[in-house]
């Protein structure tokens, strides 16, 4: 199969060896097990509708359009905590939403996620609610921004940075926001992050890598009450290493230091440090006031924050820009893992993510400022096969989007309208009925009082 030229990757032809065709997944998985026993550990069970280079459907596409003058508010909604997951149905009901779709990709507890950090629902990339940064640094991935300057909406590549200043004037970057220390889902962080490879060992990596995992033994992570009741233990890779936590009130005054995870005070903050991050925190003492700083900007360095900003790091590359089909997989971590930015001058190649056909949740903005929330069902060849990312871009072009991006996809894809399920969520290709997946957060449309 072939992946087209994009804004930051060359065209790529993917080759595979098919060893058989079966009517059902169970029979194919028997052979897969046999192949693994013979040393072919990377074999996969693929579905014809997923991998065929061309498709004539069927497709089920549903669109919710919000006009600029509509008497509604657009918001981000998560469940009881950002470290947990709930279905879009539950999130929609909590918000009293007219409509809702799934938001960011997240750390999911699945057999395919071998690096699961133990807290299903932690956002992968940028997540903001009411202008509060609740997700990890984004480092240039494309994001959906709601309620931006002037009251409109925007799709743009966004970077976030958080840092703290001690009373003596020294500063330290905060590596993560509301996530397990030492392990960075999706990469794209700050500091000394690296990825592990069997052939080459530890390799530095600060650019995004969708669903990939990077590591850093020297981190500071900030936890807000939105995380949950208690701070989590650091990643298992650093189990047994010293931990320092600075517990603060809402003014960032240091209440006390401790050396194990514990409660997050109501309205307060906790800075958790490991390695050199922990050593820096040990220089603080009770009564000190820490000064926090956060910037969220586009790639030109212009701040994107407003008092009502809701932001969702895209689960896919951008799909449309200025009325043209425009994909940037390298900037969103869906390029070959050895890709070096800037691309494509460095020979950057897309990953197979672009050409896989799955359910999709998409967001688009028209030239008139209409926001489109779109679901395309998939993994169900009798009803809807889903789309590749180039196909998704063409759908958004057909709908009249000026700019577009994908949100969470696959089994995440869910649309609720007035408390009713309005699409057919399909968690796995072998499912035989719709199944709603618990997700990290949702884009909700709420009627104004």
N, C-alpha and C positions, 0 to 999 in steps of 0.2 A: 504494500500500500504506500501511497505517497502523501507527504505533507507539503503544502504550498509554501512559497516564499512569504515571509511576514516582515513586519517592520524591523525586527531585530534578530531574525534567523534566516539562514539559507533554506532552500527546499531540501527535503530529505525523503529518500525512499527506504522503507522498512522491509526487511526480509524475515520470513519465518518458515519453519518446516512444520507442515500439518501431517500428523501421523495417523489420522483416522477421522471418520465422520460418524456420529452417533445420534440416535433419536432422542436420548435423554442424558442429563448431566451425570447421573449415577454411573452409567456404563463408562462414560469418558473418564470419570474420576478413578475408576479401577485401574485403567491404563496409566493414568497420571501417577498413581501410587507405585506401579511397577517401574515406571521410568525413574522416579525418585530413588527407588531401591538400586537402580543401576547407575546412579550418579548424576542424573539430569535434574538437579534440584530446582531449576528455574522454569520448569514446564508449567503451562497454564491451561486450564479449560477455557476455551473461547467459544463464543456464540456467533453463528453466521451473521446475524443482524448487527452484531457489534463490530465486526471486522471487515465486512464487505466494503470495497472502496466506493461504490455507488449505491444509492437506495432510492426507491420510489415510495417509501413509507410502509405502512400508514403512519400518520402523525396526528396526535391530539394536542392542539395548541390552545392555550387559554390566556386571555389578556385582561388585566385590570388597568384602566387608564385613569389617571388623576389629573384633572385640569388645574392650571395655576389658580383659578378663581374658585375652586371647589371648597366648600365649607368643611374641610377636614384637616386634621393634623397627621403628619407622617412622623413616626417615632421608631426607635429601637426598643425591643422588649426581650428580656431574658427571664428566666425562672427565679426560683428562690435564691439562687446564687449563680455566679458566672462559672463556677467550677462544676456545675451540674447541667443536666439536659432535660428538656421537656418536649413534648410534641408541639407542632405548630398549632394544633387544636387547643392545647392547654394555654399556650402563650396568647393566642387570639382571644380566648375567653377571659383571661386575666386582664387584658387591655380593654375589653369591651369593643373589639375591633369590628369595623365593617368588612375588612378584608385583611389578609395576612399571608406572607410567604416566608419561607425559610431564609435566614441571613447568611452569616459567615460559615466557612468550613471550620472544623473543630477536631479536637482530639477524641477519636471514637474508639470504643472498646470493641474491636472486631478481630477476627482471626488473621486478617491481612495487615493489621497494625501491630507489628511485633515490638514496637517501641512505645506502646501505650503507657502513659504516665500515671494512670490510676485515678484520673478525675475526668470522666467523660463530660464534654461540654466546653472545655477550655478553648476559647477562640484561637484559630490559626490566623495570625495577622491582626490588622487594625480592627478594633471594635470600640465605638464611643456611643454613649447614651447621655443625652442632655449635656453635651460638651465635656463629659468626663471620660478620660482615657481609661478603658477597662481591659484592653487587650495589649498584646506585646508589641514592640516596635515593628513597623511595617516595611521600612527600608525600600521604598520605591514601588511596591505593588499597587496595582490599580484598585481604586476603591469607589464605592457609591457614597456620595456625600449628600445628605438631606438637610434642608433648611440652612443653606449657606448664605453668604453675604447677599443682601437684597431679597432674601426670602425664597430664592429658587433652589434648584438642585443641580448637582454637578457630578461628573465622572472624571477622575483624574488620578495620576500617579502621585502617591502621598508618602511622605516620610515623617516619622515621629521620633522624638527624642525626649527623654526625661533625665534630669540630673539633680543633684542635691548639693547644697553648700553648707559646710559646717561653720560654727561661730568663728573659727580662726581664719575663715576665708577659703579654705581648701574645698575643692569640688570633686565629685565622683559621679560618673555616669551610672544611672540605674539600668541594669541590663534587661530586666523584664518587669512586666506588670501583671499581677495575678496569674502566675504560672509557677510550676515546679522549678526550683533553682537548679542550674547546671545542665538542663536539657531543653533545647529550643526547637519546638515543632515548627516545621516550615522554614527553619533557618532565617536569614535576613535580620540578624540581631546586631549587637555591637560588641566591642572588646576583642577577646581572644578566642572567638568561636571557631570550632573545627568540626569536620565530619570524619568519620572513621571509614577506612577502606581496607579490605583484606590484602590487596596487592601492595598499596603504597603507604599504609599506616594512616596517621592523622594528618589531614590536609586542612589548612585554613579556609574558612568559608564565611563571608559576611553577606553574600548575595542570597536572595530567596531561593528556596528549593521546595516546591510544593509537596507536602506530605513526607518530606525528608526530615531527618533529625540531625541537629548539630549539638555540640557539647561545649561546656566551658566550666572548668573547676574553680574559677575566680569570678564570682558574680554577686551583685546585689539585686534583689527582687523586692518590689513594694507590693504589699497586700492591703487592700481596702476592705471595709465590711462587706462589700458586694461579693467578695470571694467566697465567704461563708463564715462559719463560727471560728475555726482555728486555722492557723497557717499549716501548710503541708510540709512533710519531710522533703529534703532535697532529693534529686534523682538518685536512683539506686547505684549508679556508677560511682557516687561519692559517699556511699553509706559508711558511717563511722568517722567521716571527716568532721572537724569542729564546725559548729554552727553558732553564729552570733545573731541575735535579734534585738533590734531597738524598738521598743514599744512607745508610741507617741499618742498624744491627744489630737483633736481636730486642728489645732494650731501648729502642729508639728513640734510641740515641746516634748522633750524626752522625759518619759515617766520612769523608765527603768530599762536595764539590759538583762537579757537572759540567754541561755545557751542551749535551748531546745525549742522546737515548735510549741506554740501555745495559743491562747485566745487572742482574737483581734478585738480591741475595745470598741464599743459602740461609738460611731462617729470618728474613730481614730485611724491610725495607720500603723503598720509594722514594716520595718526594713529588715529583711533577712539576708545575711551575707555568708558566703562560703569562700574559702581560700583567701586571697588578698582582699576580696570584698568584705569578708568578716573582720579581717585585721583593721581595715579602715573604720568600720563601725565601732570597734573597740576604743577608738580615740574619743568617742562621744561619752557624755556623762549626764546623769540625771539633772534636769533643769536647763540643759542646752536647748536652744531653738534651732532646728534645721530648716533651711529655706529650700522649698521645692521649686523646680522649674520644669515646664513642659512646652515643647513646641510641636505643632503639627502643621506641616507646610506642603505645598505642591513642589514639583521639581525645580521651579523657578525661585523657591525660597519664600513664597508668599504665604502667610498664615491662612488657613482655611477655617479656623474655628469661629463659631458664633454661639450665642447663649443656648440655642436650641439644637445644636448640631447633633445629628445621628450619623454614624459612619460605619461602613461595613467593608472590610478588606475583601476584594473580589476573590472568589474561588477559582477564577479562570483569568486568562489575559483579557485585556480590552477586546471588544469585538467590532466597535464602530468608533470613528473619530472624525468629527467635522463632516458628517454625511457620507463617509466612505468606509467600506469594509477595511478594518485596520486591527491587526492582532499583534501583540507584543509579548510572546511567550517567554523570552529570556528575562524580561523585567519582572515576570511573575513566577519564576521558578519552574516553568514547564519546558525548559530546554535541557539538552544533554548535561549531565552533572559536571562534566569537565569544562563547561562553557565559561568563558571569561568575558566580563563586560568591560567596555562597551562592545556591543555586537551590531551587525554581523561581521564587522571588519576582522574579527578574530576567528572566523570560521565557525560561528556558533550554530548548532543544529538543534531543531526542536525535538522534544520527546514524543513518544507514542501517545501521550495524553491528548494531543490535538486531534488524532484520527480515530479515537475510540468513540463509539456511539452509545450515549447514555441519556437518561432523563436530565433535563437542565432547568434551572431557575435563572432567569435573565432579568436585568434591569436596563431600561433605555430611557433616554430623554429626547424628545422631539425638538425641532427648531422653535416651536411655539412654547416650549417649556412644559409640555405634558410629560408626566412620569408614567412609564409603562412597566408593570410588573408581570412577567411572562413565565408560564410554566409549559414545558414540553414533556409529556410523559414518555417513558421508554422502558426497555427491558421486557417488553410485552409484545412480541411480534404480531399477535392477533389483533391488537388494538393500537399500539404505538411503539415504534422501534427506538425512538430517541434520535439524537443528532450528534454529529461530531461538532467540534468548535467552529470550523469554517462553515458548516451548515447552519449552526446557531447564528453566526454573523449574518448570513444571508436572510434568515428569518427576521432578524431585527432590521435589516435594510428594507425588507418587504413591508414591515410594519411602520416604517417611516422614522426610525430613530436617527438622530444626529450623532449621539454618543451612546455606547452600550457596553456592558460588562456582564460576566456571569457571576452568580452567587454560588452557594452550595449546590451540589448536583447529585446525581445518582439517587440513592434512597432518601436523601434529604428533601428532594423536590416535592413540595406540598403547597397547595393553595386552599385557604379557607375563605369562604364568603358568608358573612352573617351566621357564623357558628356551624356552617355546613361544609363538609369536605367537597371541594369542587374539582378535584382531579383524581388521578389513580396512582398514588405513590406505590412504587414497585422497588422493594428493597434489594432483591437479588434476581438475576436472570431466571433462576429456576423456581421463583415464587409462582403460585397459582392463583393468588388473590391479592388485592391491595393491602399494604401494610404500612402504617404510619410509623416513621422513625423518630425517636427523640433527638432533638437538635440543640444547638447552642443558643440561638437567638432568632429573632424574626423581625422582618419589616412589617409594621402594622399601620393600617389606615384607620384613624379614629375620628368619629364625628365630633365637631366642636360643640361645646355646650350652648 
